[in-house]
Structure formats: C-alpha cells, structure tokens
Amino acid sequence: MTHYPYVTSPWVRQRTPVHTPARQVVAPTGSIIRGLFPSVKARRMVPFEQLLELDALYLFEFAPQVVDIREQPFKLQYAMGNKVRCYTPDYALILRDGDILIVEVKPSRSLAKPEVHEKLLYVRDAMVRQGHQFIVLSSDTIRMPCRLDNLKRLHRFLGGPLAPDKYHQLHQLRARLGKHVILPLDSLIQHMGGMNEVFGLLAHGELSCDLGLPLSSDTLISLDPNEEADYVFVDSL
C-alpha cells in the first residue's frame, strides 16, 4: 500500500479503495444528473452529480501529479456575515508529493455572479486558515477545446495494463530512432502496428503530444514518456 508521509487528515492517511464521502452523492431521486465514473487513479467508481464534475474527473485522471481522487471529502464550517454556514467541497486530490488539493468545480456563468464569488472567497479564507490548498476550476478550464475530447477518447485505454510486447516494441523504436524523436501519428501507427497501440501508449503516458490540439494523422507524437508533464489547474479566486 502506498504511504503518504505528509498526509495527516484521517480520511486520506492511507490510499485505499474505500472512501466514505461527507454526504451522499448518488441518490435515486432528484433532477440532477448523477452517475459513476470508472477511475483508474481511485481504483473504484467515483460518483458525480453534474456533467461538469464528470468532465473534471477526466482532467484529474490524466493529471500526472494526481494519484488519488476523493469526492465530497469533508464538511467545512465557515462564517459569512452573522451566520455559520456549511460547505462540502467537490473533490480532494491526493498529489504524488503527499499534498492534498481541495477542488470546487463551477460553471463560468455561476462564477460571474457576485454572490457566488463572495461565498467562495469566504470558503477559500476558511480553507486557508485550516491549512488546506483550495482552488476553483471553471467550466472554461475543464472543457478547454480539444483537450477534453482527447482525454475522453484516450480514457478507455486506461482500463487494463499495456501488453509487455508493446513496451518492448517501443523500447526498440527508441533505441533505433532516439528517445527524443517526434513522429506524425500515422507514421507511429505503422511502427507500432495500429492506432489502438499508439493510443494505449499515449493514455499510459509512454508517449506525449499536445492534447490541446485535435488528434489526427498529422499530430506530432514524441517518443518521450509523459512522466514529468503537468496539467496545470489555472483557475482560482
């Protein structure tokens, strides 16, 4: 079991597939769109209760710095005006260095409302006082053109491990052409024996490309692994 020495909160001391959210996410009634996302990072089905949360999960799943995902992780009490209010974050992301990032996802149109922005400022200040890293991700960032479509396209290749012969084939290609060589997608497909093989290597971070552009036969693919890449979460308050 992976141990995170800098994680002190009891709900993330150990990375296990068991997680009890602070409130029920998926319920049988209501008009909100709900469902379950098959997360490789969390090693379980992660509930979501709006399509924007679902889209955010694709972003978290492919962020190399994220190693685990916890939905509705805890309840936070914060003061706003003369009232004590309760807030439950959407997600807690466990990072590979042991840090925890608390994330709220919001439609951009909601963030433009003064009352929503004011509430989240109070939440942020309460989070900081309790020692939490906290960011708000907008729909504009989560649904960045092309990137989200590419991540959805690649996600189905995360379901199982890569075949050992594909690792060997890629190692031979790197030895022959050089690790830092960049090839068009159609050329790499010929070398690796098919599109599924290339997409599997991309999904598992063994190859890299600019996922902010459409995947096409002309897409330039680097034989460099994707280990050090970061999907920067740029929104905040």
Backbone torsions as a table, in degrees:
resi	resn	phi	psi	omega
1	MET	NA	133.1	179.5
2	THR	-71.0	134.4	180.0
3	HIS	-110.6	137.9	179.3
4	TYR	-114.2	96.3	-170.2
5	PRO	-64.2	-22.4	-176.4
6	TYR	-95.6	1.0	-179.5
7	VAL	-90.7	119.4	-176.5
8	THR	-110.8	-21.3	179.6
9	SER	-63.0	132.1	-173.4
10	PRO	-61.6	-26.0	-177.0
11	TRP	-80.7	-2.3	176.5
12	VAL	-135.4	22.9	-179.2
13	ARG	-66.8	-31.8	179.0
14	GLN	-129.6	140.2	178.2
15	ARG	-85.6	99.1	178.2
16	THR	-125.1	159.8	178.0
17	PRO	-72.8	-2.9	-179.3
18	VAL	-93.7	125.0	177.6
19	HIS	-145.7	130.3	177.0
20	THR	-109.2	109.3	-179.7
21	PRO	-66.4	158.6	-178.5
22	ALA	-68.0	-22.9	173.1
23	ARG	-147.8	159.9	-178.7
24	GLN	-69.7	130.4	-179.3
25	VAL	-93.5	-55.7	-177.3
26	VAL	-92.1	115.9	-179.9
27	ALA	-124.0	154.4	-175.5
28	PRO	-75.5	-11.8	-177.8
29	THR	-123.2	169.3	178.3
30	GLY	108.8	161.1	-176.7
31	SER	-95.0	-6.9	180.0
32	ILE	-72.1	140.7	177.5
33	ILE	-73.2	123.1	-178.4
34	ARG	-126.5	157.2	178.1
35	GLY	-176.7	-171.5	-178.6
36	LEU	-128.0	133.7	-177.8
37	PHE	-107.9	125.9	-180.0
38	PRO	-77.0	95.8	-175.1
39	SER	-93.6	125.6	173.7
40	VAL	-74.7	-39.0	-179.3
41	LYS	-61.6	-45.6	-177.4
42	ALA	-83.6	-13.7	-179.5
43	ARG	60.5	37.7	-179.8
44	ARG	-168.4	177.6	173.5
45	MET	-84.5	121.8	-177.9
46	VAL	-99.6	122.2	179.8
47	PRO	-69.7	148.9	170.8
48	PHE	-138.3	158.1	-177.9
49	GLU	-131.9	17.9	169.3
50	GLN	-161.0	155.9	-176.0
51	LEU	-64.4	-30.4	178.3
52	LEU	-66.2	-36.7	175.4
53	GLU	-63.6	-41.3	177.5
54	LEU	-59.2	-47.1	-179.3
55	ASP	-64.2	-36.1	177.5
56	ALA	-63.4	-33.8	-179.3
57	LEU	-63.2	-34.4	175.2
58	TYR	-63.0	-40.6	178.9
59	LEU	-63.6	-45.1	179.6
60	PHE	-64.8	-38.8	-175.8
61	GLU	-62.4	-32.0	-177.2
62	PHE	-102.2	1.2	177.4
63	ALA	-77.7	113.3	-175.0
64	PRO	-59.7	-25.7	-178.5
65	GLN	-77.9	-12.0	-178.8
66	VAL	-94.0	128.9	179.7
67	VAL	-115.4	-13.8	177.3
68	ASP	-157.8	155.4	-176.4
69	ILE	-130.1	130.0	176.5
70	ARG	-125.6	122.9	179.2
71	GLU	-88.6	147.7	176.9
72	GLN	44.1	58.5	-165.7
73	PRO	-70.1	-34.3	-178.5
74	PHE	-163.4	170.4	175.3
75	LYS	-106.6	136.7	-178.8
76	LEU	-117.6	130.8	172.1
77	GLN	-97.5	134.8	179.6
78	TYR	-143.5	153.2	-179.4
79	ALA	-95.2	133.7	175.7
80	MET	-142.5	114.5	-173.1
81	GLY	68.5	-131.3	179.7
82	ASN	-100.7	15.0	-175.9
83	LYS	-121.5	149.4	170.2
84	VAL	-98.7	121.8	-175.7
85	ARG	-112.6	166.7	-179.5
86	CYS	-120.3	136.6	-178.2
87	TYR	-136.2	136.5	175.5
88	THR	-117.5	116.8	179.2
89	PRO	-64.0	157.6	177.5
90	ASP	-71.5	-47.2	-174.5
91	TYR	-145.5	150.7	163.5
92	ALA	-116.9	127.1	179.0
93	LEU	-105.7	123.7	175.6
94	ILE	-87.4	123.4	-175.9
95	LEU	-96.1	160.5	-172.9
96	ARG	-67.6	-18.6	176.7
97	ASP	-90.4	5.5	178.7
98	GLY	94.6	-10.4	178.2
99	ASP	-72.4	162.7	178.5
100	ILE	-123.1	130.9	178.1
101	LEU	-114.3	120.1	178.1
102	ILE	-90.5	129.5	-172.1
103	VAL	-126.1	132.7	168.8
104	GLU	-112.9	133.2	176.4
105	VAL	-109.4	137.3	-175.8
106	LYS	-145.6	141.0	170.7
107	PRO	-60.1	143.4	-179.2
108	SER	-59.5	-35.0	180.0
109	ARG	-65.6	-32.3	177.6
110	SER	-71.0	-39.8	-179.6
111	LEU	-65.6	-21.4	179.0
112	ALA	-76.9	-11.3	-179.9
113	LYS	-81.6	127.2	-177.3
114	PRO	-55.0	-39.8	-176.7
115	GLU	-68.3	-34.0	177.5
116	VAL	-70.8	-44.7	179.4
117	HIS	-61.3	-41.8	-180.0
118	GLU	-64.0	-44.8	179.1
119	LYS	-58.8	-44.7	-177.4
120	LEU	-68.7	-27.8	173.9
121	LEU	-64.6	-42.8	177.1
122	TYR	-64.4	-41.2	178.0
123	VAL	-62.3	-45.6	179.8
124	ARG	-58.5	-45.9	-178.9
125	ASP	-62.4	-39.3	177.6
126	ALA	-66.5	-39.3	177.4
127	MET	-61.2	-45.6	-179.2
128	VAL	-62.1	-42.1	179.7
129	ARG	-62.2	-29.7	179.2
130	GLN	-92.4	5.6	174.4
131	GLY	84.4	18.5	-179.8
132	HIS	-95.2	143.3	165.8
133	GLN	-83.7	129.4	-173.0
134	PHE	-138.3	130.8	174.4
135	ILE	-135.4	157.1	173.5
136	VAL	-113.9	126.5	177.6
137	LEU	-105.4	129.0	-179.9
138	SER	-89.5	164.1	176.4
139	SER	-63.2	-29.6	178.8
140	ASP	-63.0	-38.9	179.2
141	THR	-76.4	-45.7	-177.6
142	ILE	-63.3	-39.8	-176.9
143	ARG	-102.3	39.1	178.0
144	MET	-54.6	131.3	-176.0
145	PRO	-51.5	137.9	178.5
146	CYS	74.6	-45.6	-173.5
147	ARG	-60.1	-48.4	-178.1
148	LEU	-63.2	-41.7	177.9
149	ASP	-60.3	-41.2	179.5
150	ASN	-65.9	-42.1	-179.8
151	LEU	-64.7	-39.6	177.3
152	LYS	-64.4	-38.1	-179.4
153	ARG	-66.6	-36.3	-177.2
154	LEU	-84.5	-20.2	-171.3
155	HIS	-61.0	-34.5	-177.1
156	ARG	-65.5	-15.8	179.6
157	PHE	-87.5	-0.6	178.6
158	LEU	-87.5	-8.5	-171.5
159	GLY	-63.3	-26.2	-178.9
160	GLY	-141.6	166.0	179.8
161	PRO	-69.6	155.4	175.1
162	LEU	-72.6	144.7	178.0
163	ALA	-65.2	137.2	-179.6
164	PRO	-55.1	-33.1	-178.7
165	ASP	-67.5	-26.1	178.0
166	LYS	-73.2	-37.4	173.3
167	TYR	-61.3	-43.8	-179.6
168	HIS	-64.2	-42.2	179.6
169	GLN	-63.3	-41.5	178.3
170	LEU	-67.6	-40.0	177.9
171	HIS	-60.4	-42.0	178.5
172	GLN	-64.8	-39.1	179.5
173	LEU	-65.6	-41.7	177.1
174	ARG	-63.7	-40.0	-180.0
175	ALA	-65.3	-34.1	-177.2
176	ARG	-81.3	-42.0	-173.8
177	LEU	-103.0	-22.5	-175.8
178	GLY	108.9	141.4	-175.1
179	LYS	-65.7	-29.1	-173.8
180	HIS	-96.9	13.1	179.8
181	VAL	-72.0	144.3	176.6
182	ILE	-116.9	128.6	-177.5
183	LEU	-126.0	148.9	171.1
184	PRO	-64.0	150.8	-177.5
185	LEU	-55.7	-44.9	-176.7
186	ASP	-63.9	-34.4	177.2
187	SER	-68.8	-41.1	-179.8
188	LEU	-67.5	-34.3	176.6
189	ILE	-59.7	-40.6	178.6
190	GLN	-65.3	-40.0	179.8
191	HIS	-67.0	-38.9	-172.5
192	MET	-95.8	-7.4	173.5
193	GLY	93.6	8.1	176.9
194	GLY	157.8	160.2	-179.3
195	MET	-67.5	-40.0	-179.5
196	ASN	-59.9	-36.8	179.1
197	GLU	-64.6	-42.6	179.5
198	VAL	-68.1	-44.5	180.0
199	PHE	-64.5	-35.3	176.4
200	GLY	-63.0	-42.1	178.3
201	LEU	-67.5	-37.2	175.5
202	LEU	-64.1	-46.5	-177.9
203	ALA	-61.5	-36.8	-178.0
204	HIS	-88.6	6.4	174.9
205	GLY	78.1	14.2	178.6
206	GLU	-83.7	-18.4	173.3
207	LEU	-127.1	165.9	178.7
208	SER	-143.7	152.7	176.2
209	CYS	-158.8	174.8	177.4
210	ASP	-82.9	102.1	-178.3
211	LEU	-78.1	0.0	173.7
212	GLY	-82.0	-1.9	177.6
213	LEU	-117.1	155.1	179.4
214	PRO	-62.1	140.9	174.4
215	LEU	-78.8	118.7	-179.9
216	SER	-144.0	177.8	-178.9
217	SER	-61.7	-22.5	-179.3
218	ASP	-93.3	-3.4	-179.4
219	THR	-57.9	133.0	179.8
220	LEU	-86.7	123.6	-177.0
221	ILE	-113.5	129.5	177.0
222	SER	-91.5	139.3	175.3
223	LEU	-75.2	-6.8	175.1
224	ASP	-66.7	138.0	174.1
225	PRO	-67.4	163.0	-174.3
226	ASN	-96.4	21.1	-169.6
227	GLU	-62.6	-36.9	-173.6
228	GLU	-97.3	2.6	-178.9
229	ALA	-73.8	146.5	175.9
230	ASP	-128.3	133.9	168.7
231	TYR	-89.3	105.3	-173.1
232	VAL	-74.8	129.4	176.0
233	PHE	-88.2	99.5	-166.2
234	VAL	-87.4	-22.9	-177.7
235	ASP	-74.5	151.0	172.6
236	SER	-163.8	-158.3	177.7
237	LEU	-120.9	NA	NA
